[in-house]
Amino acid sequence: MEQIKTVNELEETSSLSQSAIRAGVILGLISTSLTFLLYFVDYTLLAASWMGLVSMALMIGVVIYFGFDYRKEIGGFISFGKAFQFSFIALVMSSLIASIGSLLLFNVVDPNLPVALGDVQFENALAMMERFGAAGAMNGDQMDEMRNGLYDNYSVMGVIKSFGVLIIISAVLSLIIGAVIKKRDKSLDM
């Protein structure tokens, strides 16, 4: 009997991984397509902070949709742990694909784009500092250091560092998404 339980657990884990990877690939392709679409429409949209929020909301919505779909596929019930695993795998896979897409965009499609995006972000940061009355607080060296830091965000190492940060963000989002997706079988509470 223990052998049967182990086989069923392996099948469930395999099913969870396959479904999460499929959801992550779809989400990653959506994210990469959106990035390239924004690049072709107006590259400055890639540096807009509101676009990051829209992208995050889109990611959360798509993962929740696929999570509900997976829950229905396995019988309508899923534990928080399994829901967290599903969400985390999907988000990390999506982040990996989006990072590869960013590397291609910044290094193959348009190698000048990192400088252009860095300049846009720098101008946005200066405008924000002016709104808070801190525009004169930085000297020329500090401004150059800030500008170079923004350029570095789009380098290969910058994208790799961003991927690391995305893994941490994925873990936090997966906690929230897992809580939304989970559903207990109350008939087992006896």
C-alpha positions as CSV (number, residue, x, y, z in Angstrom):
1,M,0.0,0.0,0.0
2,E,2.9,2.3,0.7
3,Q,4.2,1.6,-2.8
4,I,0.9,2.8,-4.3
5,K,1.0,6.0,-2.2
6,T,4.6,6.7,-3.4
7,V,3.7,6.2,-7.0
8,N,0.6,8.5,-6.7
9,E,2.7,11.2,-5.0
10,L,5.3,11.0,-7.8
11,E,2.6,11.3,-10.4
12,E,1.1,14.3,-8.6
13,T,4.5,16.0,-8.3
14,S,5.2,15.3,-11.9
15,S,1.8,16.7,-12.9
16,L,2.3,19.7,-10.7
17,S,5.7,20.4,-12.2
18,Q,4.5,19.9,-15.8
19,S,1.5,22.2,-15.3
20,A,3.5,24.8,-13.6
21,I,6.2,24.8,-16.2
22,R,3.6,25.0,-19.0
23,A,2.0,28.0,-17.2
24,G,5.5,29.6,-16.7
25,V,6.4,29.2,-20.3
26,I,3.1,30.7,-21.5
27,L,3.5,33.6,-19.0
28,G,7.1,34.1,-20.0
29,L,6.2,34.2,-23.7
30,I,3.4,36.7,-22.9
31,S,5.8,38.8,-20.9
32,T,8.5,38.7,-23.6
33,S,6.0,39.5,-26.3
34,L,4.7,42.4,-24.3
35,T,8.3,43.7,-23.8
36,F,9.1,43.5,-27.5
37,L,5.7,45.1,-28.4
38,L,6.4,48.0,-26.1
39,Y,9.9,48.3,-27.5
40,F,8.5,48.6,-31.1
41,V,5.7,51.0,-30.1
42,D,7.7,53.3,-27.8
43,Y,10.9,52.1,-26.0
44,T,10.4,54.7,-23.3
45,L,7.4,52.7,-22.0
46,L,9.9,50.1,-20.9
47,A,11.3,52.5,-18.4
48,A,7.9,53.7,-17.1
49,S,7.3,52.5,-13.5
50,W,3.6,52.0,-14.1
51,M,4.4,49.4,-16.7
52,G,6.2,47.3,-14.1
53,L,3.0,47.4,-12.0
54,V,0.8,46.4,-15.0
55,S,3.2,43.6,-15.8
56,M,3.1,42.3,-12.2
57,A,-0.7,42.4,-12.1
58,L,-0.8,40.5,-15.4
59,M,1.6,37.9,-14.0
60,I,-0.4,37.4,-10.9
61,G,-3.6,37.2,-12.8
62,V,-2.3,34.6,-15.3
63,V,-0.7,32.5,-12.6
64,I,-4.0,32.5,-10.6
65,Y,-5.9,31.5,-13.7
66,F,-3.6,28.6,-14.4
67,G,-3.6,27.7,-10.7
68,F,-7.4,27.4,-10.7
69,D,-7.2,25.4,-13.9
70,Y,-4.6,23.0,-12.3
71,R,-6.7,22.7,-9.1
72,K,-9.7,21.8,-11.2
73,E,-7.6,19.3,-13.2
74,I,-6.6,17.4,-10.0
75,G,-10.0,17.2,-8.5
76,G,-10.9,20.6,-7.2
77,F,-8.7,20.6,-4.1
78,I,-5.1,21.7,-3.5
79,S,-3.1,22.3,-0.4
80,F,-1.4,25.6,0.3
81,G,2.0,23.9,-0.1
82,K,1.2,22.5,-3.6
83,A,-0.4,25.8,-4.6
84,F,2.8,27.6,-3.5
85,Q,5.0,25.2,-5.4
86,F,2.8,25.6,-8.5
87,S,3.0,29.4,-8.3
88,F,6.7,29.5,-7.6
89,I,7.7,27.2,-10.4
90,A,5.5,29.1,-12.9
91,L,6.8,32.5,-11.8
92,V,10.5,31.4,-11.8
93,M,10.1,29.8,-15.3
94,S,8.4,33.0,-16.5
95,S,11.1,35.2,-15.1
96,L,13.8,33.0,-16.7
97,I,12.2,33.3,-20.2
98,A,11.6,37.0,-19.7
99,S,15.3,37.5,-18.7
100,I,16.4,35.6,-21.8
101,G,14.2,37.8,-23.9
102,S,15.6,40.9,-22.2
103,L,19.2,39.8,-22.9
104,L,18.3,39.3,-26.6
105,L,16.6,42.7,-26.8
106,F,19.4,44.6,-25.1
107,N,22.4,42.7,-26.7
108,V,21.2,41.5,-30.1
109,V,18.2,43.4,-31.3
110,D,19.2,46.9,-30.1
111,P,22.6,47.1,-28.3
112,N,22.0,50.9,-27.9
113,L,18.8,50.4,-26.0
114,P,20.4,50.1,-22.5
115,V,21.9,53.6,-22.8
116,A,18.6,55.1,-24.1
117,L,16.6,53.4,-21.3
118,G,19.2,54.5,-18.7
119,D,18.8,58.0,-19.9
120,V,15.0,57.9,-19.7
121,Q,15.2,56.4,-16.2
122,F,17.7,59.1,-15.2
123,E,15.5,61.9,-16.4
124,N,12.5,60.3,-14.6
125,A,14.6,60.1,-11.4
126,L,15.6,63.8,-11.7
127,A,12.0,64.8,-12.3
128,M,10.9,63.0,-9.2
129,M,13.7,64.5,-7.2
130,E,12.6,68.0,-8.4
131,R,9.1,67.3,-7.3
132,F,10.4,66.5,-3.8
133,G,12.7,69.5,-3.8
134,A,15.9,67.5,-3.7
135,A,17.2,68.3,-7.3
136,G,20.2,70.3,-6.1
137,A,21.2,67.7,-3.5
138,M,23.4,65.7,-5.9
139,N,26.8,66.9,-7.3
140,G,28.0,66.0,-10.8
141,D,30.0,62.9,-9.7
142,Q,26.9,61.5,-7.9
143,M,24.8,62.1,-11.0
144,D,27.3,60.3,-13.2
145,E,27.4,57.4,-10.7
146,M,23.6,57.2,-10.7
147,R,23.5,57.3,-14.5
148,N,26.1,54.5,-14.9
149,G,24.2,52.4,-12.3
150,L,21.1,52.7,-14.5
151,Y,23.1,51.7,-17.6
152,D,24.4,48.7,-15.7
153,N,20.9,47.5,-15.0
154,Y,20.6,46.5,-18.6
155,S,23.9,44.8,-19.0
156,V,24.2,41.0,-18.9
157,M,25.2,41.1,-15.2
158,G,22.4,43.5,-14.5
159,V,19.8,41.2,-16.1
160,I,21.3,38.2,-14.1
161,K,21.0,40.3,-10.9
162,S,17.5,41.2,-11.8
163,F,16.7,37.6,-12.3
164,G,17.9,36.9,-8.7
165,V,15.7,39.6,-7.4
166,L,12.8,38.2,-9.4
167,I,13.3,34.8,-7.7
168,I,12.8,36.5,-4.3
169,I,9.8,38.5,-5.5
170,S,8.4,35.2,-7.0
171,A,8.6,33.6,-3.6
172,V,6.7,36.4,-1.9
173,L,4.1,36.5,-4.7
174,S,3.7,32.7,-4.5
175,L,2.8,32.9,-0.9
176,I,0.0,35.3,-1.8
177,I,-1.1,33.4,-4.9
178,G,-0.9,30.1,-3.1
179,A,-3.3,31.4,-0.5
180,V,-5.7,32.4,-3.2
181,I,-5.5,29.1,-5.1
182,K,-5.6,26.7,-2.2
183,K,-8.8,24.8,-1.4
184,R,-9.3,22.2,1.3
185,D,-11.5,19.2,1.0
186,K,-13.7,19.7,4.0
187,S,-15.1,16.2,3.8
188,L,-11.8,15.0,5.2
189,D,-12.1,17.1,8.4
190,M,-13.9,14.4,10.4
